[in-house]
Structures are given as structure tokens and as C-alpha cells.
Amino acid sequence: MPAPGRRLFYGWVVVAAAWLAMFVSSASIASFSIFAPELEVEFGWTRGMLSLGYTINTITIAVFGMAAGMLVDRIGLSRLVIIGAVVGGLGMALLSQITQIWHFHLLYGVFAPSGIALCFIVPTVATVRRWFMRRAALAVAIAMTGSGLGVVILLPLLHRMIQGIGWSDSYIVLGLILVVGAVIGGSLLKKDPESAGTYPDGVKPKKEELEARADFLTRTEKWTVREAFRTYSWWLLILSQFFNIAIIGVIGHIVFWGKDLGIPEGDAVSILSFLVLAAVAGRLLAGFSSDWLMARFGISRKPVLYVCTIGVALGCFLAMGVGSETGLLLVSLLIGFCYGIGLAVFPTYLGDLFGVVSVSTLFGIVFLLSAGLFGSIGPVLYGFIHEASGSYDLAFMVTAILCLISAVSLLLIRAPVKGRGARA
């Protein structure tokens, strides 16, 4: 709480606005898990055919997320988010009219996510990162719980709605939810504390903080895309994102996986919600702990990120032995918790390495390559391996190994210094 006579730091309003925009956006993206089984029954479309729509969606989100990072300072943050909300909501509502698989690929794969990306992670998280330094990871973590809780809260409600009014009308309701929530959130966002006449965290940084912490030293550095590309730390950071292949594949197929194990569809949807809820817990714990490590010891956030990459690898290895609902739940909790750590800390770590002035553009590119290029592999990899072998085991093995490559890449990263390679 602010001290008597002291106004609430507007950065926390920005966190709340980002939370709301991601809350409704994430439910729209993750809706594949509950609508796809209905479409499989309704139209006889295979999992591979439906998963291709999810893959296209992931690529579109990433491409337009990169565009959002580049456009946010040009056309205005609030305007960008509101435009995205309207386009995304219209796309989701139009899904109520599909009758052919290409309709699904076009609307869910391209049209809707092109709007959702403009009000989802890249512009909102990059903005939150600009407003904070001492509590950067915690603020990002709190904001990103919106994307987790959107799945936890809205997906079960939508699942019940589908059972009551059908998948078609439920798509219309989801479109309306997206428009209302993201427009409200977008209208409250502001670019950065400097433009509002204040400091990060609402407090002028101390001289010793500026001298002791690498993230304070890099705050005002402006890295061009070309300069970042010339550092080996950038490319190692990209390789450390391989774990997204595992995560997006598991999330996209967890309801299908549950059906293979003989688990009722409603229970499988609940397990998906628990996975995402575990990710929410992981975000908050990782945000707090990585900020504490930075403030107490001045060390990198990498130890926290090792838990993410190695933990997801372990979850994938264990997934090969799952044969019951309890086993599926436990593995989902492990994977979700570790995934949440990465969601909160990787964007913050990017700001530590390259400063926050260019974080919107650079995060947009990271998002394109990680959630887009790597993440798009997950759903189709899991879908077609299952169709070829009747099991997800090979997909779990492959993605577990990729997660370990992520951990090794992270180990090799050193903070770059403009024109001089990297800090020790």
C-alpha cells in the first residue's frame, strides 16, 4: 500500500491493464483444447488436420507479435491494443460459422490471432518491463498470471457453455469477452515511467544501485536488431527457447492425451486448468525469487531459468510412463510449474541483457522465434507422431532432449557489452 499522502505508482495500474488484456487473449488462443474435440466429432476432422490450425495460429501470433513490438512506439500503445482486440474478437466470433477445415485454418489460424497478437504478450509484457527495475520480474510475473488465469477460469466456463448452448454460440461469446476485456485493458496502458514524469518503480535509483547492478547499467542502452544479432549471447538466448516446443505441444494435446487414457473429457479439461494454474504459481515464485537474487547477490537470473528448462525436460521424460489420471495430473503440474518460471523470467532477463529501451522490438523477435518458429512445431509434431505410432511417447522423448539443449544454451550466455563482446 502507498504511504499516507503518496499516490499509487501508476506502474501497478499498467500491470493490472496488461493482466486483463492477457486474461481474455490467452483464453481465446487456448480455446483450441476444448473446441477441437467438438469439431473432431462434428465434422470428422483428424487431430493432425486440426493441429495444423493450431500451428498456423502459433506462427501468426508470433509474426504479428513481432510487428506489435515494432509498432507500439509508432502508432501508440493503447490504440494498438484496442485495434487488436476488435480484430481478434471478430475472428473468434466468425468461427461460429465454419463448415470446412480451411475455414478453421483461416479464421483460427490467421484472422483471429493477427488481432490477438496486438493485445497479447509482446506489447503488454514489454510495457510492464519498462515500468520496473527492482521488482521487474515480480511485476512481469503478476501481469502474466493473467494469461494463466484466463485459461484456468475461462476455459472450464467455456467448456460448460459448449455443453449447454453448443460450440457455435460459444465462439460468439468468446469473441465478445475478448473485445470487452482487451479494450478496457488497452485504454489504461501507458508507454513508460519517464514519459509519465516518474522513475522505474516510482523511486529514483540510488548511485550504488546504478554501479552494482548490470540491469540498471543497461537500462538506457539502445540496441538495434543488427547489433543484437552480432552477439553470440543473442543466439544462445534463442536456442534456450527450445522448451517451447514441448510446452505448446503438451497444452495443445492434453485433452486428446486424456481421452487416450480413458479419462472423461471434462476431467482432462480440468487437468489442463491445473497445469496452467501451476504455471501461474511458477511465475509468481520465480518473479519474486529472481528479483531477490538480483537485489541480494547481484547475480544473474539464470539459476531460476535452469529450473524451467530442466524441469520441463524431466516432465517430458516422466510423461512417457503415464498410464492413469493421477499420473497425468502430476506430470502436468510439474511441466506447468516449470513452464511458468520461464514465462515470467525470460522477458525480464532479456531486459537485463539488452536494456529496456529496445525491449519491445527485441522481445517481439524472440517471441517470433520461440513461440512462433519453435512453438509451432509442437502441436503438429505431437499430432502426426500420434497418428503414425498411436502414442505420444516419441514426441515426449524428442522434446525432452530439446529442453536439455535449452538448459545448455542458457549456461553459455554472458551479458553482452556493446562493441566489446560480453561481460564476464
C-alpha positions as CSV (number, residue, x, y, z in Angstrom):
1,M,0.0,0.0,0.0
2,P,1.3,3.5,-0.7
3,A,2.3,5.7,2.3
4,P,-0.2,8.3,3.5
5,G,-0.4,11.2,1.1
6,R,1.5,9.2,-1.6
7,R,-0.2,8.4,-4.8
8,L,-0.3,4.8,-6.1
9,F,2.6,4.2,-8.5
10,Y,0.9,4.0,-12.0
11,G,3.1,1.1,-12.9
12,W,0.8,-1.1,-10.9
13,V,-2.2,0.1,-13.0
14,V,-0.2,-0.8,-16.1
15,V,0.3,-4.3,-14.6
16,A,-3.4,-4.6,-14.0
17,A,-4.2,-3.4,-17.5
18,A,-1.7,-5.9,-19.0
19,W,-3.2,-8.7,-16.8
20,L,-6.7,-8.0,-18.1
21,A,-5.6,-8.0,-21.8
22,M,-3.7,-11.2,-21.4
23,F,-6.5,-12.8,-19.4
24,V,-9.0,-12.6,-22.3
25,S,-6.4,-13.2,-25.0
26,S,-5.0,-16.4,-23.6
27,A,-8.4,-18.0,-23.3
28,S,-9.0,-17.3,-27.0
29,I,-5.7,-18.9,-28.0
30,A,-6.0,-21.9,-25.7
31,S,-9.7,-22.5,-26.8
32,F,-8.3,-25.0,-29.3
33,S,-8.1,-27.6,-26.5
34,I,-11.8,-27.5,-25.8
35,F,-13.2,-26.7,-29.2
36,A,-11.1,-29.1,-31.3
37,P,-12.6,-32.3,-29.8
38,E,-16.1,-30.9,-30.6
39,L,-15.0,-30.2,-34.2
40,E,-13.5,-33.7,-34.4
41,V,-16.9,-35.2,-33.6
42,E,-19.0,-32.7,-35.6
43,F,-17.1,-32.8,-38.9
44,G,-14.8,-35.8,-38.6
45,W,-11.6,-33.8,-39.0
46,T,-8.5,-35.6,-37.7
47,R,-6.2,-34.4,-34.9
48,G,-3.5,-33.7,-37.4
49,M,-5.8,-31.6,-39.6
50,L,-7.0,-29.6,-36.5
51,S,-3.5,-29.3,-35.1
52,L,-2.3,-27.7,-38.3
53,G,-4.8,-24.9,-37.5
54,Y,-3.1,-24.5,-34.0
55,T,0.3,-24.5,-35.6
56,I,-0.7,-21.7,-38.1
57,N,-2.3,-19.8,-35.1
58,T,1.0,-20.0,-33.2
59,I,3.0,-18.8,-36.2
60,T,0.6,-15.9,-36.8
61,I,0.6,-14.9,-33.2
62,A,4.4,-14.8,-33.3
63,V,4.7,-12.8,-36.6
64,F,2.1,-10.2,-35.6
65,G,3.6,-10.2,-32.1
66,M,6.9,-9.1,-33.6
67,A,5.0,-6.5,-35.6
68,A,3.4,-5.3,-32.4
69,G,6.8,-4.8,-30.8
70,M,7.9,-2.6,-33.8
71,L,4.6,-0.7,-34.0
72,V,4.0,0.0,-30.3
73,D,6.1,3.2,-30.3
74,R,4.8,4.4,-33.7
75,I,1.1,4.2,-33.6
76,G,0.6,4.3,-29.8
77,L,0.3,1.5,-27.2
78,S,-3.4,1.9,-26.4
79,R,-4.5,2.3,-30.0
80,L,-2.6,-0.8,-31.0
81,V,-4.1,-3.0,-28.3
82,I,-7.7,-1.8,-29.0
83,I,-7.3,-2.4,-32.7
84,G,-6.1,-5.9,-31.9
85,A,-9.0,-6.6,-29.6
86,V,-11.6,-5.7,-32.2
87,V,-10.0,-7.7,-35.0
88,G,-9.3,-10.7,-32.7
89,G,-12.8,-10.7,-31.2
90,L,-14.4,-10.6,-34.7
91,G,-12.3,-13.5,-35.8
92,M,-13.3,-15.6,-32.9
93,A,-17.0,-14.8,-33.4
94,L,-16.8,-15.7,-37.1
95,L,-15.6,-19.2,-36.1
96,S,-19.2,-19.9,-35.2
97,Q,-19.9,-20.2,-38.9
98,I,-17.3,-22.6,-40.1
99,T,-18.2,-25.7,-42.1
100,Q,-14.9,-26.6,-43.8
101,I,-11.5,-27.3,-42.4
102,W,-10.0,-24.4,-44.4
103,H,-12.5,-22.1,-42.6
104,F,-10.9,-23.1,-39.3
105,H,-7.4,-22.7,-40.6
106,L,-8.2,-19.2,-42.0
107,L,-10.1,-17.9,-39.0
108,Y,-8.5,-19.6,-36.0
109,G,-5.1,-19.8,-37.7
110,V,-4.7,-16.4,-39.3
111,F,-7.5,-13.8,-38.9
112,A,-8.2,-14.0,-35.1
113,P,-4.6,-14.4,-34.0
114,S,-3.4,-11.5,-36.2
115,G,-5.5,-9.2,-33.9
116,I,-4.9,-11.1,-30.6
117,A,-1.2,-10.7,-31.1
118,L,-1.5,-6.9,-31.0
119,C,-3.0,-7.1,-27.5
120,F,-1.3,-10.1,-26.1
121,I,2.2,-10.8,-24.6
122,V,4.6,-8.7,-26.6
123,P,3.2,-5.1,-26.2
124,T,1.9,-5.7,-22.7
125,V,4.9,-7.5,-21.1
126,A,7.4,-5.2,-22.8
127,T,5.5,-2.2,-21.4
128,V,5.4,-3.7,-17.8
129,R,9.2,-4.4,-18.1
130,R,9.8,-0.7,-18.8
131,W,8.0,0.4,-15.7
132,F,10.0,-1.6,-13.2
133,M,13.6,-2.4,-12.3
134,R,13.8,-3.5,-8.6
135,R,10.6,-5.5,-8.9
136,A,10.8,-6.2,-12.7
137,A,10.4,-10.0,-12.6
138,L,7.7,-9.8,-10.0
139,A,5.7,-7.2,-12.0
140,V,6.1,-9.2,-15.2
141,A,5.1,-12.4,-13.3
142,I,1.9,-10.8,-11.8
143,A,0.9,-9.4,-15.2
144,M,1.5,-12.8,-16.9
145,T,-0.7,-14.6,-14.4
146,G,-3.5,-13.1,-16.5
147,S,-2.6,-15.4,-19.4
148,G,-2.6,-18.4,-17.0
149,L,-5.8,-17.5,-15.1
150,G,-7.6,-16.8,-18.3
151,V,-7.1,-20.4,-19.2
152,V,-7.9,-21.7,-15.7
153,I,-11.0,-19.7,-15.2
154,L,-12.5,-19.1,-18.7
155,L,-11.8,-22.5,-20.4
156,P,-13.8,-24.6,-17.9
157,L,-16.6,-22.0,-18.1
158,L,-16.5,-22.2,-21.9
159,H,-16.5,-26.0,-21.8
160,R,-19.7,-25.9,-19.7
161,M,-21.1,-23.4,-22.1
162,I,-20.4,-25.6,-25.1
163,Q,-22.3,-28.4,-23.4
164,G,-25.2,-26.1,-22.8
165,I,-25.5,-23.9,-26.0
166,G,-23.1,-25.6,-28.4
167,W,-19.7,-24.8,-29.8
168,S,-21.0,-22.3,-32.4
169,D,-22.7,-19.9,-30.0
170,S,-19.8,-20.3,-27.5
171,Y,-17.4,-19.0,-30.1
172,I,-19.6,-15.8,-30.3
173,V,-19.5,-15.3,-26.6
174,L,-15.7,-15.8,-26.5
175,G,-15.3,-13.1,-29.2
176,L,-17.3,-10.7,-27.1
177,I,-15.3,-11.4,-24.0
178,L,-12.1,-10.8,-25.9
179,V,-13.2,-7.4,-27.2
180,V,-14.5,-6.1,-23.9
181,G,-11.6,-7.2,-21.8
182,A,-8.8,-6.1,-24.1
183,V,-10.3,-2.8,-24.9
184,I,-10.6,-1.9,-21.2
185,G,-7.0,-3.1,-20.6
186,G,-5.6,-1.2,-23.6
187,S,-7.2,2.1,-22.6
188,L,-5.3,2.0,-19.3
189,L,-1.8,1.3,-20.7
190,K,0.9,3.9,-20.8
191,K,4.3,3.7,-22.5
192,D,6.9,4.1,-19.7
193,P,7.6,5.9,-16.4
194,E,9.8,8.5,-18.0
195,S,7.0,9.7,-20.3
196,A,4.8,10.0,-17.2
197,G,7.4,12.1,-15.3
198,T,8.4,9.5,-12.8
199,Y,11.1,6.7,-12.3
200,P,11.0,2.9,-12.6
201,D,9.3,1.5,-9.5
202,G,8.3,5.1,-8.7
203,V,11.6,5.7,-6.9
204,K,14.8,7.5,-8.2
205,P,17.6,4.8,-8.4
206,K,20.4,5.1,-5.9
207,K,24.0,5.7,-7.0
208,E,25.1,2.3,-5.6
209,E,22.3,0.5,-7.5
210,L,23.4,2.1,-10.8
211,E,27.0,1.0,-10.1
212,A,26.4,-2.5,-8.8
213,R,23.6,-4.0,-10.9
214,A,24.1,-4.9,-14.6
215,D,20.4,-4.4,-15.3
216,F,20.5,-0.8,-14.1
217,L,23.6,-0.2,-16.2
218,T,21.9,-1.4,-19.4
219,R,18.5,0.3,-18.8
220,T,19.2,3.2,-21.1
221,E,21.2,1.3,-23.7
222,K,19.6,1.2,-27.1
223,W,20.4,-2.0,-29.1
224,T,19.5,-2.2,-32.7
225,V,18.4,-5.5,-34.1
226,R,21.6,-5.7,-36.1
227,E,23.7,-5.1,-33.0
228,A,21.9,-7.7,-31.0
229,F,22.2,-10.2,-33.8
230,R,26.0,-9.8,-33.8
231,T,26.3,-11.1,-30.2
232,Y,26.6,-14.8,-29.5
233,S,24.5,-14.2,-26.4
234,W,21.5,-13.4,-28.5
235,W,21.6,-16.6,-30.5
236,L,22.2,-18.7,-27.3
237,L,19.2,-17.0,-25.8
238,I,17.2,-18.0,-28.9
239,L,18.4,-21.7,-28.6
240,S,17.4,-21.6,-24.9
241,Q,13.8,-21.3,-26.1
242,F,13.5,-24.9,-27.5
243,F,11.5,-25.8,-24.4
244,N,8.5,-24.0,-26.1
245,I,8.2,-27.0,-28.5
246,A,7.4,-29.3,-25.6
247,I,5.0,-26.9,-23.8
248,I,2.8,-25.9,-26.7
249,G,2.7,-29.5,-27.9
250,V,1.6,-30.7,-24.5
251,I,-1.0,-27.9,-24.0
252,G,-2.5,-28.5,-27.5
253,H,-2.9,-32.2,-27.0
254,I,-3.5,-32.7,-23.3
255,V,-7.3,-33.2,-23.8
256,F,-6.6,-35.7,-26.6
257,W,-4.0,-37.4,-24.4
258,G,-6.5,-37.7,-21.6
259,K,-9.1,-39.3,-23.9
260,D,-6.4,-41.9,-25.0
261,L,-6.0,-42.8,-21.3
262,G,-9.8,-43.2,-20.9
263,I,-10.2,-40.0,-18.9
264,P,-13.5,-38.2,-19.3
265,E,-13.2,-35.1,-21.4
266,G,-14.3,-32.8,-18.6
267,D,-11.6,-34.2,-16.3
268,A,-9.0,-33.7,-19.0
269,V,-10.0,-30.1,-19.3
270,S,-9.7,-29.7,-15.6
271,I,-6.2,-31.1,-15.7
272,L,-5.3,-28.6,-18.3
273,S,-6.6,-25.9,-15.9
274,F,-4.4,-27.3,-13.2
275,L,-1.4,-27.3,-15.5
276,V,-1.9,-23.6,-16.2
277,L,-2.6,-22.9,-12.5
278,A,0.7,-24.5,-11.7
279,A,2.3,-22.2,-14.3
280,V,0.7,-19.2,-12.5
281,A,2.3,-20.3,-9.2
282,G,5.6,-20.8,-11.0
283,R,5.5,-17.3,-12.4
284,L,4.9,-15.7,-9.1
285,L,7.5,-17.7,-7.2
286,A,10.1,-17.2,-9.9
287,G,9.4,-13.5,-10.2
288,F,9.9,-12.9,-6.5
289,S,12.9,-15.2,-6.2
290,S,14.8,-13.8,-9.2
291,D,14.3,-10.2,-8.1
292,W,15.5,-11.2,-4.6
293,L,18.6,-12.9,-6.0
294,M,19.4,-9.8,-8.1
295,A,18.9,-7.4,-5.1
296,R,20.6,-9.6,-2.5
297,F,23.5,-11.0,-4.5
298,G,23.6,-9.1,-7.8
299,I,23.7,-12.3,-9.7
300,S,22.1,-13.3,-13.0
301,R,18.6,-14.7,-13.2
302,K,19.9,-17.8,-14.9
303,P,19.7,-20.2,-11.9
304,V,16.0,-19.7,-11.8
305,L,15.8,-20.3,-15.6
306,Y,17.6,-23.6,-15.2
307,V,14.7,-24.9,-13.1
308,C,12.4,-24.0,-16.0
309,T,14.3,-25.8,-18.8
310,I,15.5,-28.8,-16.8
311,G,12.1,-29.2,-15.1
312,V,10.2,-29.3,-18.3
313,A,12.7,-31.9,-19.7
314,L,12.1,-34.0,-16.6
315,G,8.3,-33.7,-17.0
316,C,8.5,-34.9,-20.6
317,F,10.6,-37.9,-19.7
318,L,8.1,-38.8,-16.9
319,A,5.2,-38.4,-19.3
320,M,6.3,-41.5,-21.2
321,G,5.3,-43.6,-18.2
322,V,1.9,-42.0,-17.5
323,G,-1.0,-44.5,-17.6
324,S,-3.6,-43.0,-15.3
325,E,-5.4,-39.8,-14.5
326,T,-3.3,-39.3,-11.3
327,G,-0.1,-39.7,-13.3
328,L,-1.3,-37.2,-16.0
329,L,-2.2,-34.7,-13.3
330,L,1.2,-34.9,-11.5
331,V,3.2,-34.6,-14.7
332,S,1.0,-31.7,-15.8
333,L,1.7,-29.9,-12.6
334,L,5.4,-30.4,-12.9
335,I,5.5,-29.2,-16.5
336,G,3.2,-26.3,-15.9
337,F,5.1,-25.0,-12.8
338,C,8.5,-25.1,-14.6
339,Y,7.0,-23.5,-17.7
340,G,5.6,-20.7,-15.7
341,I,9.1,-19.9,-14.4
342,G,10.3,-19.3,-17.9
343,L,7.3,-17.2,-18.9
344,A,8.0,-14.7,-16.1
345,V,11.7,-14.6,-16.1
346,F,12.9,-14.9,-19.7
347,P,11.3,-11.5,-20.7
348,T,12.9,-9.9,-17.7
349,Y,16.2,-11.5,-18.4
350,L,16.1,-10.1,-21.9
351,G,15.8,-6.6,-20.4
352,D,18.8,-7.3,-18.2
353,L,20.9,-8.3,-21.1
354,F,19.9,-5.6,-23.7
355,G,18.2,-2.9,-21.6
356,V,14.5,-1.8,-21.8
357,V,14.7,0.9,-24.4
358,S,14.6,-1.6,-27.2
359,V,12.8,-4.4,-25.3
360,S,9.6,-4.1,-27.3
361,T,11.3,-4.8,-30.6
362,L,13.8,-7.4,-29.3
363,F,11.1,-9.2,-27.4
364,G,8.9,-9.3,-30.5
365,I,11.7,-11.1,-32.4
366,V,12.4,-13.5,-29.5
367,F,8.6,-14.2,-29.4
368,L,8.6,-14.8,-33.1
369,L,11.4,-17.3,-33.0
370,S,10.5,-19.0,-29.7
371,A,6.7,-19.2,-29.5
372,G,6.3,-18.9,-33.3
373,L,9.0,-20.9,-35.0
374,F,9.7,-23.4,-32.2
375,G,6.3,-23.4,-30.6
376,S,4.6,-24.1,-33.9
377,I,6.5,-27.3,-34.2
378,G,4.9,-28.7,-31.0
379,P,1.2,-29.2,-31.9
380,V,1.9,-30.7,-35.4
381,L,4.8,-32.9,-34.0
382,Y,2.6,-34.4,-31.3
383,G,-0.3,-34.7,-33.7
384,F,1.5,-36.5,-36.5
385,I,3.6,-38.7,-34.3
386,H,0.4,-39.9,-32.6
387,E,-1.2,-40.6,-35.9
388,A,1.8,-42.6,-37.1
389,S,2.5,-44.6,-33.9
390,G,-0.7,-44.4,-31.8
391,S,1.3,-42.9,-28.9
392,Y,2.8,-39.6,-27.8
393,D,5.9,-41.3,-26.3
394,L,8.3,-40.4,-29.1
395,A,7.2,-36.8,-29.1
396,F,7.9,-36.7,-25.3
397,M,11.4,-38.1,-25.8
398,V,12.3,-35.7,-28.6
399,T,11.0,-32.6,-26.8
400,A,12.7,-33.6,-23.5
401,I,16.1,-33.7,-25.3
402,L,15.3,-30.3,-26.8
403,C,14.6,-28.9,-23.3
404,L,18.1,-30.1,-22.2
405,I,19.6,-28.2,-25.2
406,S,17.8,-25.1,-23.9
407,A,19.5,-25.5,-20.5
408,V,23.0,-25.9,-22.0
409,S,22.5,-22.9,-24.2
410,L,21.4,-20.9,-21.2
411,L,24.6,-21.9,-19.3
412,L,26.7,-20.4,-22.1
413,I,25.1,-17.0,-22.2
414,R,27.1,-14.0,-21.0
415,A,25.8,-10.4,-20.7
416,P,26.8,-8.5,-23.9
417,V,28.6,-5.2,-23.9
418,K,28.1,-3.0,-26.9
419,G,31.1,-3.2,-29.2
420,R,33.1,-5.4,-26.7
421,G,31.6,-8.9,-26.8
422,A,30.2,-9.8,-23.4
423,R,30.6,-9.2,-19.7
424,A,32.0,-12.0,-17.6
